[in-house]
Amino acid sequence: MAVPKKRTSKSRKKIRRNIWKGKAYRAAVKAFSLAESISTGHSKSFYCTAKDEPSGSPK
């Protein structure tokens, strides 16, 4: 017969939530840092080509 599991404590929930939020924060900082280095042209690990003409309908 199925038995209910023990309840997770508030402190354990907070620990897990903070770990999850920390991972999301570090990913956001990394993405922002990459975007900033690309926009300033100082990126060494990511290459993007700049278009000379504006994007629009073909001629």
Backbone as CSV, one residue per row, in Angstrom:
resi,resn,N_x,N_y,N_z,CA_x,CA_y,CA_z,C_x,C_y,C_z
1,MET,0.829,-1.176,0.000,0.000,0.000,0.000,0.882,1.251,0.000
2,ALA,0.439,2.282,-0.728,1.209,3.514,-0.834,1.170,4.296,0.473
3,VAL,2.332,4.827,0.827,2.451,5.609,2.052,2.900,7.019,1.668
4,PRO,2.267,8.050,2.228,2.690,9.406,1.897,4.130,9.680,2.335
5,LYS,4.839,10.453,1.520,6.223,10.787,1.866,6.250,11.846,2.950
6,LYS,7.406,11.953,3.600,7.549,12.983,4.625,7.578,14.353,3.968
7,ARG,7.110,15.323,4.701,7.039,16.684,4.183,8.440,17.305,4.120
8,THR,8.722,18.043,3.037,10.002,18.730,2.894,9.975,20.000,3.744
9,SER,11.031,20.229,4.485,11.073,21.390,5.381,11.202,22.691,4.594
10,LYS,10.825,23.790,5.233,10.906,25.108,4.601,12.352,25.457,4.262
11,SER,13.267,25.116,5.152,14.674,25.453,4.910,15.218,24.691,3.702
12,ARG,14.824,23.441,3.567,15.281,22.645,2.417,14.708,23.205,1.122
13,LYS,13.425,23.643,1.164,12.810,24.257,-0.014,13.558,25.524,-0.410
14,LYS,13.919,26.336,0.602,14.629,27.581,0.328,16.006,27.306,-0.259
15,ILE,16.688,26.280,0.248,18.007,25.915,-0.269,17.898,25.524,-1.742
16,ARG,16.944,24.653,-2.063,16.766,24.204,-3.447,16.393,25.361,-4.366
17,ARG,15.506,26.232,-3.874,15.079,27.384,-4.677,16.249,28.329,-4.937
18,ASN,17.089,28.566,-3.927,18.240,29.450,-4.097,19.266,28.863,-5.051
19,ILE,19.447,27.556,-5.028,20.349,26.905,-5.980,19.818,27.104,-7.396
20,TRP,18.525,26.896,-7.584,17.891,27.056,-8.892,18.006,28.493,-9.388
21,LYS,17.732,29.455,-8.499,17.829,30.875,-8.867,19.270,31.267,-9.159
22,GLY,20.219,30.704,-8.417,21.635,31.000,-8.639,22.095,30.545,-10.004
23,LYS,21.647,29.370,-10.422,21.999,28.863,-11.751,21.446,29.778,-12.842
24,ALA,20.198,30.217,-12.658,19.573,31.118,-13.633,20.303,32.456,-13.667
25,TYR,20.706,32.959,-12.519,21.417,34.240,-12.446,22.758,34.145,-13.159
26,ARG,23.506,33.064,-12.915,24.810,32.899,-13.566,24.670,32.769,-15.072
27,ALA,23.629,32.074,-15.543,23.390,31.952,-16.977,23.057,33.309,-17.588
28,ALA,22.276,34.124,-16.871,21.917,35.458,-17.370,23.138,36.364,-17.437
29,VAL,23.996,36.307,-16.423,25.209,37.127,-16.410,26.127,36.727,-17.565
30,LYS,26.242,35.433,-17.809,27.092,34.944,-18.897,26.556,35.395,-20.248
31,ALA,25.245,35.298,-20.438,24.633,35.719,-21.701,24.794,37.219,-21.906
32,PHE,24.599,37.996,-20.856,24.762,39.444,-20.960,26.202,39.809,-21.274
33,SER,27.144,39.118,-20.647,28.560,39.376,-20.886,28.926,39.080,-22.344
34,LEU,28.416,37.975,-22.874,28.682,37.629,-24.274,28.078,38.666,-25.207
35,ALA,26.848,39.090,-24.934,26.192,40.101,-25.768,26.960,41.419,-25.728
36,GLU,27.453,41.778,-24.559,28.202,43.019,-24.418,29.517,42.951,-25.193
37,SER,30.213,41.822,-25.124,31.484,41.695,-25.836,31.271,41.660,-27.344
38,ILE,30.166,41.080,-27.794,29.867,41.066,-29.227,29.550,42.479,-29.711
39,SER,28.753,43.212,-28.930,28.351,44.556,-29.360,29.523,45.528,-29.381
40,THR,30.508,45.328,-28.512,31.673,46.212,-28.500,32.764,45.738,-29.446
41,GLY,32.630,44.504,-29.947,33.628,43.975,-30.874,34.828,43.348,-30.203
42,HIS,34.762,43.072,-28.915,35.889,42.491,-28.179,35.766,40.986,-27.980
43,SER,34.791,40.368,-28.631,34.584,38.936,-28.442,35.687,38.144,-29.130
44,LYS,36.251,37.174,-28.428,37.290,36.320,-28.998,36.783,34.919,-29.290
45,SER,35.620,34.574,-28.742,35.112,33.218,-28.899,33.871,33.154,-29.777
46,PHE,33.347,34.289,-30.178,32.119,34.310,-30.954,32.304,35.254,-32.126
47,TYR,32.094,34.749,-33.330,32.292,35.565,-34.519,30.950,35.837,-35.182
48,CYS,30.711,37.068,-35.558,29.518,37.402,-36.303,29.898,38.396,-37.396
49,THR,29.279,38.253,-38.539,29.576,39.142,-39.644,28.586,40.285,-39.645
50,ALA,29.098,41.474,-39.885,28.244,42.662,-39.923,27.807,42.909,-41.364
51,LYS,26.521,43.181,-41.567,26.011,43.463,-42.896,26.189,44.950,-43.180
52,ASP,26.640,45.272,-44.402,26.838,46.664,-44.779,25.532,47.331,-45.164
53,GLU,24.634,46.571,-45.802,23.371,47.145,-46.244,22.251,46.762,-45.285
54,PRO,21.273,47.634,-45.131,20.172,47.310,-44.206,19.324,46.176,-44.744
55,SER,18.787,45.382,-43.845,17.958,44.265,-44.275,16.585,44.778,-44.656
56,GLY,16.081,44.287,-45.752,14.776,44.709,-46.229,14.373,43.840,-47.396
57,SER,13.503,44.352,-48.251,13.061,43.565,-49.399,14.175,43.532,-50.441
58,PRO,14.351,42.386,-51.110,15.403,42.287,-52.131,15.072,43.162,-53.332
59,LYS,16.127,43.617,-54.012,15.961,44.516,-55.176,15.553,43.773,-56.414
